[in-house]
Structures are given as structure tokens and as C-alpha cells.
Amino acid sequence: MAILKFCASAALIVTLLGCANPQTADEFRKSYSGPAATVGIDRPLRDVAATFQSRAPECLSVTVRRSVPGPTYQVVDTAYTPKVVVGTKRVELYVQMRYVRGVLTSVGEPEGGYYTLVADVYPVDAKHSRMEMFGSDNDHVLGRAIMGWATGKNLGCPDMTKG
């Protein structure tokens, strides 16, 4: 009987911990009180979409190795995966990450990995758009890259080892 109670308690804890991590891009957005950054863009939605579709797979489909020094030296490999969804009313860019080495357990990890950034771009008129970013702002290496792509002013890839 004690084993059954332990198993039930352990299952509940794992379930509750799993619920703490957003499982969808929409849940990720809702986990914030608002966007970390909102910016007007002097480009039409279709141009921003084309840039996201070309730059995201090339720049963000990477695996990064980080070394964690200390008494128990650790090497962690993190794989990043972008996804671009283009619609007539919004362009969405999701960046997800998952640990592929150096982390024993990932609790509540959504399919595709943990969400680290969601950027939504909306049309304002035929020549202008507005972007909202969740999970990162313009001061973070990933946020700066996404901002550069959206505005068309910097099409370079971010150095994900600095993230």
C-alpha cells in the first residue's frame, strides 16, 4: 500500500511539474504579462515573412555546446529548432530548445523542446508591420537577431553560444 501511495504521489508531482512548462506557443505567450519588446517595422508583412523563412532555418537550426565549470565540470549540448508559420494576418516565429547532452532529466518538455522565444508580426498597412516578442528582448543575442531580420537592417546570424 505504501508503494502505491508513493507512486501516486510521484505521478502527481511529475504531472504538476510538467504543467509548469508551456506546451504550446500560445501558452508560452500567455505565461508573460505582455511582450518583452514591441516595435514598429517599416516593411510589409510579406517581406518580414520571407526573411524569417530564409534566415531562421539557416541561423537557428543549431546545436550549441556549453561548458559549466566548477567542482563538477559539466558539458551541456542544447539543440535549437526554429519554426515559421505564415498566415495572412500574422507571421509567427518560434524558437524551441532541448537538451541533447549533459542534462539527465527534462520535466514537462513540450514536443520539439522548451519554447525560448516567440515573435509575432502583424500587418499595420501595406508597407508597415508591428512585431511583438515574447521570451526575449532587443538586448539579448537572439532578440537582436530577430529584430534585425524583421527590420531588414541586419541579416546576420546570432552567436548562440552567447545566449
N, C-alpha and C positions, 0 to 999 in steps of 0.2 A: 504494500500500500504506500509506503514511504517513497518507493521508486516512482510510482505513478504520479504522486504529488510533485516530486522533483521534476519529472518530465513535463508535466503540465505547466509548472512554473517556468521552466526553461523555455518552453514553446511560447508562452505568453511574453516573456522578456524579449526573445528574438523577434516576435511579431511587432511588439511595441517599438523596438529599435528600428526595425525596417520601415515603419511608418514615419519616422523622423526624417527620412531622406525623400525629397521629391522624386516621384516615379515618372513624371511626365514634364515636358517643357512648361505646360500650363501651371502645374503645381509648383514648379521652380519659380515662375513669375509671382505667383500668389504668396510665396514664402517671404517676399520682400514687401516693405511698406510702400514702395514705389521704385521706379527705375533709378539705378545708380548714376545714370547720365541720360540726358535728353538733349538732342541737338538738331537744329535745322540744317538741311543739306540742299545745296544749290545744284542738285542733279535729279533727273526724273527717276522714278521708281525702277523702270526697266534697266537703266544704266547701273544702278546700285545692284540690282539682281544679277546682272551679267558679271559684274566684278566679284560679287560674293561667290557665284558659281565657278569662276575660274580660280580665284585666289584661295578660297577655303580648302578645297581638297589638296591643292599643291602645298600650301603652307602649314596646314593644321593636322594633316594625317601623319603624325609623327609619334615616335616613342622616345621619351627623354629619360636619361639615367641621372640620378642624383645620389651623391654620397652624403651620408649623415654621420659626421664624425662624433666621437665621444667614447665613453667607456665600452660601448658595444657598437663598433663601427658597422654601419648598415648601408647597403646599396638598394635603392628603390628604382624600379623602372615603371614609368607611367605612360600609357598609351592614350593619345588624344584622337578623337574622331569628330569631325565636323559634319553637319547636315544642313543643307539649304533647302527651304521649302518656299516655292514661288507661287503666289496667288495674285489675283487682280487687285485685292485690297490690302495686301501685306506681303512682305518678304521676311522670312524668319531664318535666322542663322543660330543653330545650336552647336555648342561645343561640349562634348562629354569626355570624361577621363575615367580610366580604370587602371588599377594597379596590376601589373603583369609579373612583377618580381619584387621580393623584399617585404611584402605585406602578407601575413598569414591569413587574415580573415577580413572580408569586406561584408559588413552587415547592411542589409537593406539596399544593396546596389541595384539600381534600375537596369533594365535591358539596355545594353550599349554603354553602360557606365554612369558615373555620377555626373550630373549637369554642373558645369563650371561657369558657363556664360550663355545667355540667350539675348540676341539682338533682334528687334523688330523694327522694320522700316515701313512707314505708311506714306501714301501719296498725299501731298498737300494740294498741288495743282499739276499741270502738265510738265512743269520744269523744276519743281521743288518737292522734297520729301522731308520726313521727320523720323529720326531714329531714337528708339528707347533701348538702353542696355540694362540688363539685369545680371548681377553677379560680378561685374567689373566696371571700372570707370576709366576715364581717359588717362589716368596716371599709371595704370597697370599695363605691362607689356602687351598683353592680349587686347585690352581695351584700346590702346593706342593704335594697334594694327587694324582693328575693325573700324575705328574712326577714320583712319587714313584710307581704307578701302571704300568706305561709304562716301567720303567727300571726294575721292579720286585724287587726293593730294599726295598720298604716299602708298604705293602698292607693294612695298616690301613685306617680307615675311618676318614675323616676330621671332625673337630668340627665346624659345620656350624653356630653355634651361634657366632663364632668369625669372620664371613665373613662379 
